[in-house]
Amino acid sequence: MTKKSDQFIIEEYTHFLDAKDFPCVAARAAIAKRQMKCMVADHLACPNDDKAILSFLYDFIDDYRSSGNLFHSASIIFKGPDDINEDLFDTLLWRRLQSLADLDSLKHKRDNRVNHDPSSPEYSFSIKEEAFFIIGMHPANSRQARKFSYPVLAFNPHAQFEHLRQTDSYGKMQHIVRKRDIAFSGSVNPMLKDFGKSSEVYQYSGRMYDENWQCPLKFSYEFIEDNSTS
């Protein structure tokens, strides 16, 4: 079988998101505005690309912060594993996020606009003091809108959603996305909750969690905040 180039994989991904009936209008807007940044990494279970992923996200954050436009998104597309299910993807997602958070905490604080406790309704994942809402995709996802050919971690700046809320645009966009998701997937994601009502970590992987599930992320940002000279 012919090995696909990184650029081919990225184009396959953007075509998937830009399909006419794809539910997330924000993703389509990011593509239309050329504000969708993508990186192809090797294997979701492997830490070898973590420093490169962080560098890619740091560059994305710098570009996003210098832009006055909405709808920026950064996606890491992983070439493997080929054989994946929802439980394995969920395990590997938290493993990668933990590793990225640990590396990031060596240089940066958390975003103080959100809570750093994953059990908090005001939690968001931070990189370089910028909060992100994360969407996971993979071939075996039960949600049609998250069923892509490769495992993906999509990082969406949380401040964008706050801006939309402040301008009363968020509710309208959310209604459109949920309506389109029903048409695309047959139902609204049962894990979908509004920010401030329950922790957004339940939405990251797309897996259905029961009431006993606890997010495995552990953070060390307190050390940075206590010892930072900035």
Summary of the structure (lengths in Angstrom):
residues: 230
radius of gyration: 16.9
end to end distance: 52.2
largest distance: 53.6
contacts: 657
relative contact order: 0.16
helix: 43%
strand: 15%
